[in-house]
Amino acid sequence: QVQLVESGGGLVQAGGSLRLSCAASGRSFSNSAMGWFRQAPGKEREFVAAINWSGISTYYAASVKGRFTISRDNARNTVYLQMNSLKPEDTAVYYCAARGSYASGSYYSHTYDYWGQGTQVTVSS
């Protein structure tokens, strides 16, 4: 059974940092693009960041570029999202997602095949 499990969320003050992790099990995702999305209350799920299978190519939403960094460790079947200079508007449930084998990174949630349950990130002002 394929599972993506996010961790690392929590409550942090504005300007602080958090590091999210997404551990995959059930199959190797070393040849899959991975992404992070988020959904705030009353809003649609939105793209945050993505990384291709090798880690060479990364993609970011304009709202997080320069503050967030996506990375991966294929040996651990894990993808990370380092979030710095957090703002109250970053408050949301953050989801990890995986695409099919050898697909490139994508901004579009419907192109991802596997999803985690999400982890809450709350940034206080």
C-alpha positions, 0 to 999 in steps of 0.5 A: 500500500502506497503511503505518503506521511507528512510531519514537521508542522506546528505553530510558529511565530511570524519570521520563524522557520519550519521543516516539513518532511514527507516519507513515502512507503509502499514503493520507491518514489526515486523516479517520481516528481514530488510536490507540496501543496497547501490549503487554507480554511475557505480557500482552494488547494494551491501549489507551493513547490515541486521537485523533479525525480533527480532533484535538479529541477525545482519549481516554486509558487511566486508567494514562497519563492526565496523563502521556501526550499524543496529538496529530496533524499531518494535513498530515504524516499523522503522529500522536504520543504524548508520554510523560512521567514514564515508569514501568517498567510502561510497558515494552511494544511500542507500536503505532499504529493507524488506523480507517476514515474519519470513525469516532470514537476508540475504546478497542477494538483490533478496531475499528481497520483498520490497524496498524503493526509496533510500537516497543519502549519500555523503562523502567528503574528 
